[in-house]
Amino acid sequence: MKTLYLARHAKSSWDNANMADFDRPLNETGLKTAPVMARLLKEKGVCPDLVIASPANRALTTATIYCDILGYPREQIETRIEIYQGGAGNLLDLIRKIPDNRSTVMIVGHNPTLTDLSNTLCKEQLDNLATAGIIRIDFDSNTWNKTAENRGKRVWYEYPKKQKT
């Protein structure tokens, strides 16, 4: 079995209108909710073999917070620009190339791509993956390259408003 976690970055700051989208940091709410969600992952026993994040500041900061709390070495976070620039199809291609010795993978990225990817992989449809929301998807397969449309099962969906922050 393969398990995929799709994690949308925590809330970002819009304080500086001149700042490039790629460089936007987390805002105060994001800095508060990211550790809450990371502790929830830890309580659920999440232990990723691989964390792949968008290199955009807000996503990489979210991934770093998650990894610090989960005990995943931050220097082993892989960054992939296609998580920031690409669509669901690009991410599906990325997933299909994950080495099969990795059973539990977390992708930290952006909307609408992560919502679209979840809706592609699972029969259970989602209107919108909330900011700092995390979806667990299980695949009844021993290989990532067979990941395909409607082959995943959404096990749970957690987001900050469901938690006490």
ABEGO torsion letter per residue (X at the ends): XBBBBBBBBBBBBAABAABBAAABBBBAAAAAAAAAAAAAAAAAGBBBABBBBBABAAAAAAAAAAAAAAGBBAAABBBBAAAAABBAAAAAAAAAABBAABABBBBBBBOAAAAAAAAAABABBBABBBBGBBBBBBBBBABAAABBBGABBBABBBBAAABBX
